[in-house]
């Protein structure tokens, strides 16, 4: 296929065929697609590095959680990008609709993260209950609703891991994004934790403040993000 020829040229670092206007246009489009894939790979690498750093800082009492990395979504995206790089046909699936159109792919941006949350709230941990194995049910006394605009005084959600009881300690103040997507764990920002420096939010006093800034900046754009499960 002609478009695969231009994509292969981009992968090999070859210049466009300026004698053929249509070919040059396809070459430029392939370059844009590759830039998008490189950005996705960079985002995946940054996310996995943050997760590894969090585990190293955990110690025996459990992890120092800054932002929860969406692990399964990251690994699924990484697999799709690797397949794309192995075959030019798959590359076009990723670049022209396989990534970033809805569902878990929307989690690639902060706007998508907010769009895919069924609830974004700030409050205080009231209690943690065992739900069997290493799964737990957390009950949060809500002080502020970001999404939806209002709701019940208490919000319950689940999380998994042996560190959960220590992390969600009673009385801890935090901002929580509870995903509407199956298999996606909550994203949390806890008061008193060191903020993860990301863009301008690195100047935040603590992780909770960084979470507030992220959510407030992302809410307007989140309205335009498709988070359908299909």
N, C-alpha and C positions, 0 to 999 in steps of 0.2 A: 504493500500500500504506500502511496506517495507520502502521506504524512509520517509514516514510520521512517522513511528515508531521512526526512528533515530532523526527526527526533534523534535518530542515530547519529546524525552529523553533530547535533548539539552535545550528545553524550561523549563524542570523541573529540570535541573541541574544534570541529571543522567550520570554516566560514560559510555563510550562506551563498547560494548561487544568485548573484545579482543580475544575471542575464535573464532570469525567469522571475517575473514579478510575483506570480502565484506561489512559486517555491520559496521566494524570499519572505513572503507573508507567513507561510506555514512555518518557516524556520524561526521567525520572530515569535510566533505563537508557542512553538515548542520551547523556546528559551524562557518564556513567561511561565510555562508549565513546570519547567525544571526549577525555576526560582521558587515556585510555590512548594514543590516537593522538598527542596533543600530547607526551606523555612520549617516545614513540618518535621523533618528529621532533626533540625536543631531544637525544636520545641520538645520532641520526644527525649532527646539526649539530656536537655536541661531538667526535664521532669524526673527521669530516672536517676540523674545525679543527685537531685534533691532528696529523693527517696533513700538512696544509699547513704547520704550524709546524715539523714535522720536516724537510720538504723545504727550507724557508727556512734552517734551521740547518745544512743538509748541507755547503755549501761544495763545493769541487772534489774533495775526497777521499772523498765519500760521506756519507750521512745520519748524524746523531746519533740513533740509534734508541732510543726509550724503550719504548713499547709498539707492537707492530705493529698497525695498524688493519686490520680485516678488510674490505678495500676492496670486493670484489665483493659480499659479503653486505650491506654498507651500501648500495651503489648499487641492488641488487635490492630491498631494503626501501624505500628512498626512492621508487623507481618505483611500488611497490605502494601506498604511502601517498598519493602524488600522484594515482594513479588513484582511490583511495578518496575523496579530496576533490573529485574531479570528478563523481562520481555517487553518489547515496545508496545504490543497490543494492550497488555495490562496497564502500562504506563498511562495510556489514554483513558482507561477506565477510572484510574485514580484521579488524574488531573481534570477530567471533564465530568465528574459526578460521583466518583467512588469515595471522595473525601470531602467533608465539610458541608453536606447538604441537609443533614438532619440526624435525629437520633444521637447515638454516642459520638458521631463525628462533630456535633455542635460543641462538644466539650473542649474543642481545641482552642477556644477563646474564652476570655472572662465573661463576655456578653453571652456566649453560649452556655457557660456554666450556670449563670443566673437564669437564663431562659429555661434550662432543663431542670431547674429546682422546683419542686412542688411547694417548698416552704423555705424562706430565708428569714431567720429570726435571730434576735439577740436576747440572751437571758442568763439565768443562773441554774446550774445543775441541782436538781432537787433530790434525785436518787438514781441508782443504777441497779438493775435487776438481772439476774441470770436468765438467759433464754435457752440454755442447753449448750453443752460443749463450750466453745470459746466465744459464743455469741451472747450479746447483752442488749437489754432494752434500757435506753436512757430517757429519763423524764426531765424536761427543761421547763422551768417557770419563765414564761416569756415576758419580757419587758418592752420589746419593740418588734413590730412586724415590718419587714421590708417588702416581702412578697408572700402571700397576698397582703393587702393593706391592713387587714385585721384578722383576728381569729381567736381561738380558745386561749385561755390563760396558760394552759399547759400543752406542751407538744412532746410527743414521744416518737422516738426513732431507734433504729438498731445499728450496732457496730460490732465488729468482730476482731478478736485478738486478745492475747493474755494481758496486754497493757491497758485495756479499756478501763477497768475499775480505778487504776491509779491516775489515768489521764483525765477521765471524767469525774474527778473527785467532787464530793458534795460541796456546794458553795462556789465552785469555779464559774467565773463569768466567761461567756464565749458567744461568738457569732457562729451559727451553723447553717449550712446549705444542705438541705435534704433532697436528694435527687429523685426525679420522677422516673428514671430509667432503671429497669431491673438489673440487679447485680452491681450497681454503683453505690459505693459507700458515701457517707456524709463528708463534706468538706468543712473543716473547723478552724477557727481562729480564737485562741485562748488568751485572756488577759494575763499580762505578766510574762508571756513568752516573748523571746526575741523575734522581731518581725523578719520575714524573708524579704530581702531587698529585691524588689521587682519594679523597674521603672521609677517613677516619682514616689511610689509608696514606700521606698526604703527609708524615708525620713520619718515614718510613723514611730510613735513612742513605744508601742508594743504590738504584738500580733493582732490583738483585737482591734486596735485602731487601724492597722493595715487592712484588715478585713472590711471594716466600715468604708474606708476610702475606695477599696476595690468595688464593693457592691454599689456604692453611690455613683461611681463613675460608669459602671457597666449597665445599670438599670435602664437608662434611656435606649441604648442600642439593643438591649436584650429583647425589646418588643418586636424587632424585625428578624429575629433568629428563629428558624424552623427547628423545632425539637421533636418532630413526629417520630414515633418508634419504627416506622416503616423504612 
